Amino acid sequence: MSLSPILTRLAALLPAGRLLTGPAQLASYESDGLTAFQERPLAVAVPETADEVVALVRFCHAERLPFVARGSGTSLSGGSLPIKEGIVITLNRLNRILRLDPAQRFAVVQPGVINAQVSVAAAPHGLHYAPDPSSQSICTIGGNVAFNSGGAHCLKHGMTSNHVLGIKAVLATGEVVEWGGASREQVGPDWCGLFVGNEGLFGIALEITLQLLPKSECFHTVLAGYRTLEQAGDAVSAIVASGLLPGAIEIMDALALEAASAAVHAEYPPGCEAVLIVELEGPRETVAVERVRLDEIIAASGPVEARPARDAEERLAIWKGRKSAFSAVGRLSPDFIVQDGVVPRRRLGEALRHINAWSREMGVRCANVFHAGDGNLHPLILYDGRVPGALERAEALAGRILKMCVAMGGSITGEHGVGVEKRQYLPDMFSVDEIDCMKRIAAAFDPCSIANPGKMFPVAGALALVQHGLHPLEKAGLISRE
Ligand SMILES: Cc1cc2nc3c(=O)[nH]c(=O)nc-3n(C[C@H](O)[C@H](O)[C@H](O)COP(=O)(O)OP(=O)(O)OC[C@H]3O[C@@H](n4cnc5c(N)ncnc54)[C@H](O)[C@@H]3O)c2cc1C
């Protein structure tokens, strides 16, 4: 098949075979982790060096050709969904750790490096990279930077933004910039911080300098089962109120427990509606003191059973169950949407009651697995895409939950980004002036709107349908982007 003139010139920027255009080759790039949306790109470029990425972006800028940077495509908000009539620039082959400096505790990595690989490389030096998304065995640092990703242990250590010291990037204009760096000194505003969380709208990160932390000397991990979700929520409030700062506080509800048990044979106390996982970490002496206090609080919160991990193996088994919960839910339902709205921690119980009531009322099953310590909910809304109207009902429940989060003083996203999926809810959280200001900042990096256009910001009415195909809710007349 002969290529169009623009693709022929694009292909000339790369060695043969690294511009994918065949239908079968493009098929695996049509969606990301949010499979409700699909779009076929014109082509997928597979660069292997930073210079190739720069050449591709300069070409896109000159030709006004939209592009989407892609890491592993695990976005749960449609962040790496292709743009119609645009290309995908996939960064998986830029996967080298360029430098690891144990003395100064930093690593410089290419964007396609897998999150967990950084900690593997740092481990012989007693160091690790703290942000630990549940997808850490497949997601890339470039994707983590674009979404300011979090994870179970971000309660104590902070999100990706707290661990990125420097970024070298090619902006959507083709200019190459370098902000921050290992020295931790900077001039003016936090430019590097501004780049983190940009959802691929500013350009492409080419090199990222990451802070490494010493591995904790000691852990105390407790799994406690409760008769009700509210009891588990109350236990979280009591732990937070006590002043303890665990590394992680997570909750899984009955449906999530069922899924994790089936998938990785995790064993949970029988007859429980919820399981709470709390992990203390730090120097041995500190953990020894804190665990006494934590065990008292948990005992007073009325669990059916509380099981402290007795060794590293039991600790890993607890985390394996938790981290597999998302994918395990695939066993319960052919399709699901994962939301990640945030509520103030003291309102967790109230939020969960609403979600359960709406789930029953709307006949949509919903599993809950969440970062309880941050108030970051992760309702997994189950549906069968083959059933007419099922996706629309699932999306309607998702929308209700997001609006509740904002009304309670929280956020529409804690870590998965806005992407395509939540862009119509941005005005629930920000004023017109605030959104206009954000758009002007994005336009300073990408004046021609070619970097991941149509993501994050609400798109006006019909234009959205043309750019990304139909949003299922719009198709059903259930939402409007006006
Ligand atoms: C089972 C599962 C569990 C998950 N658990 C978590 C979790 O605990 N916490 C969490 O935060 N997220 C979680 N996620 C969501 C997802 O893994 C994260 O958002 C992750 O950061 C995406 O990385 P990726 O490499 O897959 O990026 P992609 O999905 O490929 O891209 C994500 C965004 O980053 C942009 N991008 C990618 N690379 C670059 C680059 N080099 N420069 C500029 N922009 C770029 C893309 O354009 C897109 O907008 C989970 C997802 C799954 C499927």
The ligand as a Tripos MOL2 file, in Angstrom:
@<TRIPOS>MOLECULE
LIG
   53    58     1     0     0
SMALL
NO_CHARGES

@<TRIPOS>ATOM
      1 C1         -4.2500   -2.0780   36.2750 C.3       1 LIG1
      2 C2         -3.9330   -0.5950   36.3560 C.ar      1 LIG1
      3 C3         -3.6100   -0.0330   37.5940 C.ar      1 LIG1
      4 C4         -3.3190    1.3370   37.6810 C.ar      1 LIG1
      5 N1         -2.9670    1.8600   38.9000 N.ar      1 LIG1
      6 C5         -2.6170    3.1580   38.9950 C.ar      1 LIG1
      7 C6         -2.2170    3.7150   40.2600 C.ar      1 LIG1
      8 O1         -2.1680    3.0490   41.2880 O.2       1 LIG1
      9 N2         -1.8930    5.0390   40.2710 N.ar      1 LIG1
     10 C7         -1.9200    5.8120   39.1460 C.ar      1 LIG1
     11 O2         -1.5980    6.9980   39.2300 O.2       1 LIG1
     12 N3         -2.2880    5.3130   37.9640 N.ar      1 LIG1
     13 C8         -2.6370    4.0120   37.8490 C.ar      1 LIG1
     14 N4         -3.0110    3.5060   36.6280 N.ar      1 LIG1
     15 C9         -3.0670    4.3880   35.4450 C.3       1 LIG1
     16 C10        -1.7840    4.4050   34.5670 C.3       1 LIG1
     17 O3         -1.0340    3.2380   34.7490 O.3       1 LIG1
     18 C11        -0.9510    5.6410   34.8700 C.3       1 LIG1
     19 O4         -1.6560    6.7880   34.4880 O.3       1 LIG1
     20 C12         0.4290    5.6370   34.1700 C.3       1 LIG1
     21 O5          1.1710    6.7510   34.5790 O.3       1 LIG1
     22 C13         0.3490    5.6570   32.6460 C.3       1 LIG1
     23 O6          1.6170    5.3280   32.1370 O.3       1 LIG1
     24 P1          1.7830    4.8030   30.6390 P.3       1 LIG1
     25 O7          3.2300    4.5840   30.3890 O.co2     1 LIG1
     26 O8          0.9050    3.6400   30.4010 O.co2     1 LIG1
     27 O9          1.2760    6.0730   29.8450 O.3       1 LIG1
     28 P2          0.2520    6.1860   28.6410 P.3       1 LIG1
     29 O10        -1.0570    5.6140   29.0220 O.co2     1 LIG1
     30 O11         0.8770    5.6750   27.4050 O.co2     1 LIG1
     31 O12         0.1270    7.7630   28.5390 O.3       1 LIG1
     32 C14        -0.4680    8.4950   29.5740 C.3       1 LIG1
     33 C15        -0.3800    9.9900   29.2570 C.3       1 LIG1
     34 O13         0.9780   10.3680   29.2780 O.3       1 LIG1
     35 C16         1.3470   11.0080   28.0580 C.3       1 LIG1
     36 N5          2.7510   10.6420   27.8480 N.ar      1 LIG1
     37 C17         3.2900    9.4080   27.8180 C.ar      1 LIG1
     38 N6          4.6230    9.4910   27.6900 N.ar      1 LIG1
     39 C18         4.9330   10.8070   27.6240 C.ar      1 LIG1
     40 C19         6.1370   11.5370   27.4990 C.ar      1 LIG1
     41 N7          7.3280   10.9500   27.4080 N.pl3     1 LIG1
     42 N8          6.0700   12.8820   27.4610 N.ar      1 LIG1
     43 C20         4.8880   13.5360   27.5580 C.ar      1 LIG1
     44 N9          3.7100   12.8980   27.6950 N.ar      1 LIG1
     45 C21         3.7450   11.5430   27.7290 C.ar      1 LIG1
     46 C22         0.3680   10.4530   27.0430 C.3       1 LIG1
     47 O14         0.2060   11.3380   25.9510 O.3       1 LIG1
     48 C23        -0.8960   10.3490   27.8710 C.3       1 LIG1
     49 O15        -1.5380   11.5860   27.9520 O.3       1 LIG1
     50 C24        -3.3470    2.1530   36.5180 C.ar      1 LIG1
     51 C25        -3.6680    1.5710   35.2820 C.ar      1 LIG1
     52 C26        -3.9640    0.2250   35.1940 C.ar      1 LIG1
     53 C27        -4.3080   -0.3470   33.8580 C.3       1 LIG1
@<TRIPOS>BOND
     1     1     2 1
     2     2     3 ar
     3     2    52 ar
     4     3     4 ar
     5     4     5 ar
     6     4    50 ar
     7     5     6 ar
     8     6     7 ar
     9     6    13 1
    10     7     8 2
    11     7     9 ar
    12     9    10 ar
    13    10    11 2
    14    10    12 ar
    15    12    13 ar
    16    13    14 ar
    17    14    15 1
    18    14    50 ar
    19    15    16 1
    20    16    17 1
    21    16    18 1
    22    18    19 1
    23    18    20 1
    24    20    21 1
    25    20    22 1
    26    22    23 1
    27    23    24 1
    28    24    25 2
    29    24    26 1
    30    24    27 1
    31    27    28 1
    32    28    29 2
    33    28    30 1
    34    28    31 1
    35    31    32 1
    36    32    33 1
    37    33    34 1
    38    33    48 1
    39    34    35 1
    40    35    36 1
    41    35    46 1
    42    36    37 ar
    43    36    45 ar
    44    37    38 ar
    45    38    39 ar
    46    39    40 ar
    47    39    45 ar
    48    40    41 1
    49    40    42 ar
    50    42    43 ar
    51    43    44 ar
    52    44    45 ar
    53    46    47 1
    54    46    48 1
    55    48    49 1
    56    50    51 ar
    57    51    52 ar
    58    52    53 1
@<TRIPOS>SUBSTRUCTURE
     1 LIG1         1 GROUP 0 **** ****
